[in-house]
């Protein structure tokens, strides 16, 4: 007959997990899935500025990739306004931060 405390018997027979541990594991896995912010170089910023300007002046549709920690976010629409003091721009009535832009292209 084998005793429960022999070797690692106590832990091998216990399959219970505390709710606090489960929450901590889920939070750690969610943190590992978070995206990192992309830093654009000067040439890429010039391309973005050209696309934003063209969308604003010529009313052309633009597709912008924006930073979001949990998902890939793409905003498609026409730039309505630019607020350089606050570093933001408006697409279809909604404001977005300029420093969140990861890329932009004019839609054909």
VMD Tcl script that draws the C-alpha trace (Angstrom):
set ca {
  {0.00 0.00 0.00}
  {1.32 3.43 -0.99}
  {1.18 6.37 1.39}
  {-0.22 9.69 0.19}
  {2.81 11.76 1.25}
  {5.44 9.57 -0.44}
  {7.41 11.32 -3.17}
  {5.17 13.96 -4.65}
  {1.97 12.06 -3.90}
  {0.14 14.88 -2.14}
  {0.52 17.25 -5.11}
  {-0.08 14.57 -7.73}
  {-3.44 13.72 -6.19}
  {-4.48 17.37 -5.88}
  {-5.83 18.92 -9.10}
  {-7.41 21.98 -7.51}
  {-6.53 25.52 -8.60}
  {-7.30 28.60 -6.54}
  {-9.40 31.28 -8.28}
  {-6.65 33.85 -7.63}
  {-4.14 31.67 -9.47}
  {-6.48 31.20 -12.41}
  {-7.01 34.99 -12.67}
  {-3.25 35.60 -12.49}
  {-2.57 33.02 -15.24}
  {-5.26 34.54 -17.50}
  {-3.88 38.07 -16.95}
  {-0.35 36.90 -17.75}
  {-1.49 35.21 -20.98}
  {-3.44 38.34 -22.00}
  {-0.35 40.50 -21.36}
  {1.72 38.22 -23.62}
  {-0.79 38.72 -26.47}
  {-0.59 42.54 -26.32}
  {0.85 44.26 -29.39}
  {3.87 46.53 -29.21}
  {3.77 50.07 -30.63}
  {5.53 50.50 -34.00}
  {7.82 53.50 -34.36}
  {7.68 55.08 -37.84}
  {10.79 56.57 -39.39}
  {10.90 60.00 -41.05}
  {10.19 58.66 -44.55}
  {7.13 56.72 -43.36}
  {5.81 59.82 -41.51}
  {6.15 61.82 -44.73}
  {4.09 59.19 -46.59}
  {1.43 59.25 -43.85}
  {1.33 63.07 -43.91}
  {0.91 63.05 -47.72}
  {-1.94 60.53 -47.51}
  {-3.72 62.44 -44.72}
  {-3.32 65.74 -46.57}
  {-4.59 64.26 -49.84}
  {-7.60 62.76 -48.08}
  {-8.41 66.08 -46.42}
  {-7.94 68.31 -49.48}
  {-9.24 66.05 -52.26}
  {-11.85 64.18 -50.18}
  {-10.29 60.81 -51.02}
  {-10.81 57.74 -48.88}
  {-7.87 56.68 -46.72}
  {-7.05 53.46 -44.87}
  {-4.97 53.98 -41.73}
  {-3.50 51.35 -39.49}
  {-3.64 52.54 -35.88}
  {-2.05 51.17 -32.73}
  {-4.29 49.29 -30.34}
  {-2.74 47.04 -27.69}
  {-5.13 44.12 -28.14}
  {-5.98 44.07 -31.86}
  {-5.07 45.32 -35.31}
  {-7.12 48.47 -35.89}
  {-7.78 49.91 -39.36}
  {-9.73 53.12 -39.88}
  {-11.17 53.64 -43.35}
  {-12.79 56.90 -44.36}
  {-12.18 60.52 -45.37}
  {-10.23 62.84 -43.09}
  {-12.61 65.64 -42.04}
  {-10.36 67.75 -39.79}
  {-6.85 67.90 -38.36}
  {-6.13 69.40 -34.93}
  {-2.35 69.86 -34.80}
  {-2.40 71.47 -31.34}
  {-3.91 68.35 -29.78}
  {-2.20 65.96 -32.22}
  {-5.36 64.36 -33.54}
  {-7.41 63.97 -36.71}
  {-11.08 63.31 -37.43}
  {-12.41 60.59 -39.73}
  {-16.17 60.35 -40.19}
  {-16.85 62.38 -37.03}
  {-14.53 60.43 -34.73}
  {-11.19 61.73 -33.36}
  {-8.00 59.62 -33.41}
  {-4.52 60.38 -32.04}
  {-1.81 61.14 -34.61}
  {0.84 59.25 -32.61}
  {-1.25 56.05 -32.90}
  {-0.77 55.92 -36.70}
  {1.26 52.91 -37.84}
  {0.68 53.36 -41.58}
  {-1.64 54.90 -44.17}
  {-2.64 54.38 -47.80}
  {-5.04 56.14 -50.11}
  {-7.84 53.82 -51.21}
  {-8.28 53.52 -54.99}
}
mol new
graphics top color blue
foreach p $ca { graphics top sphere $p radius 0.5 }
foreach p [lrange $ca 0 end-1] q [lrange $ca 1 end] { graphics top cylinder $p $q radius 0.2 }
display resetview
